[in-house]
């Protein structure tokens, strides 16, 4: 028997063992290929900031006849607490409270941050959004009158020494995406990080100094300049405290604006720490804008060419000279009446000046 025939005979006898070993290997290999193609999830769409007044972190703990009644009472309590906090933030002192019916008319939405619902008890941390048009009349304030130029936001996270922007979803990006920017004097342009944005906007961009490169990027997002909030996560030990070092930079030259540090007891508090850091970072950007340190780079603005007055006058003279050559009057002044008559009448009919009469002698 030939070696080939012997091998086929062995495979026929042991086909079950070969299938039992080969099938798992094929499935594992296919899973690896799919994982390499899909990659991590990217992109967090920022929420729309319609300009409403927002009060976050309102804690309520109420009882009711049932779960629905307890939740309703909890939301009403949150509205009263949020209105008092908004008035205190706006005017710096406590003000008169409003009735529940009035608050229902000016509250635009209730944001549930955390909640626990029992048979007769409701414990939650809520956010309250007040309609700016209606609540602004009661507060006696209007919207932000002075805002910055559109600024592209590039949030960078350093965790375990590796920088991340939009390559994968991070808590730093998520906090910026859900932050409401209507009350800020900074006009943020927040990319979602989906599609090709994760390749275009990466941690290496702040090291680029080419204005041509930055103009190309900023034009795609409709921004005038770039701001770079950086978060460095430092874990003391597994399951232990986490320290966040935050710094603010801006512009193609990566200029420094300010820095601060926050701390949380464990990894579970990183999300809340990031939310607080976003609020402080926004305050830092606003103070830099108010003091004049945060300004759009003039080298990133493409100005249209302005035609000088002298050049414009020269073009007008040249056009007049061309027109004059076409009519044969380029080197002539204002035509006289005789010239006009000669150009109209035929040569035979051209009037001539009669000679003076000679006096005849008397006979």
C-alpha positions, 0 to 999 in steps of 0.5 A: 500500500502506498503512503498516501493510501495508508494516510487516508485509511488512518484519517477514515478511522480517526475522523471523529478525533480530527473533527473534535480538534479542528472544529474548536480551532476553526471557531477560535480563529474565526473569532480572532479575525472578527475581533480584529475587524470590529475593534473597540466601540467608538463614538459618543454623540454629544447632547444638544444644549438648548440653553436651558438652566440646569441644576445637577446633583439634587438628592431626594429621599421621600415616602409615598402611598406607593412607588408611583406616588413616592416618585412623584413626590420626589420629583416635586421635591427636586424641583423646589430644591433646584429652584432655590439653588438656581436662585442662590447661584444667580443672585447670591442669596435665598429667594422666595419659593414658587408653587408646584404648579408654577414650577411645573410650568417652567421645568423642561425636564428631569434628569435621573442620575441615580435612583432607587425605588421601593414599595413606598420610598424613593431615593434618588439623585436628580438633575432639573432643567429649567426653560430659559425663556420662562425661568429667565423672566422670573430670575431677571437674567438673559442668555450669555451675550459674549461668547468665544469663537468656535473652539474644537475640543480634543479631550486626551486621557492618559491611563497606564501611560497610554494616551487615548482620544477617540480610539475607544470610549473613555469616561473623560470623553463621556463626561464632555459629551453629556456636559451642557454648554449653553451657560458657558461663554465658550463655544465648544465644537465637540466631535463624536469620535465616530468613523474617521474622526478617531484616525484624524483626531488623535493624541499626536495632533497637539505636537503638530505645529503646521498651520496648514495642517490645522487649518485643514482639520479646523475647516472640516469641523467649522472651528477657529482654534483648538482647546485640549483638556488633558486627564491623567489617571493615576491609580495608587494600587488595585482597588485603591484611591485614584488621583486625577491630574487635569490640565488645560491647553489650547492652540497649535502651539499647545499653550498652557492655561492651568491645572488642578488635581482631584481624588476619589476613593476607588475606581467606582468614583472615576465617572463622578470625578470626571464630571466634576473635572469637566465643570472646573475645566469649563470654569478655567477656560471661561476665566482664560477667555475673560482675561484675554489669554484664550484667543483664536490664533490669527495665523489660522484665519484665512483672510481674503485678498484686499484690492488696493485703491491704487491698483483699482485706479490703475485698472480703471485708467487702463480700461478707459484707454482701451475704450478710447483706442477703440473709438480713436479718441485715446489721445484727444481731449473733449471734442469740439463742436466742429469735430462733431459736425464733421463726423456727422455731415458728409464732406461735401456738405461740410459748412465753410466760412464765407470770405469777407465781402470786398467793397465795390467802388461807386460808378 
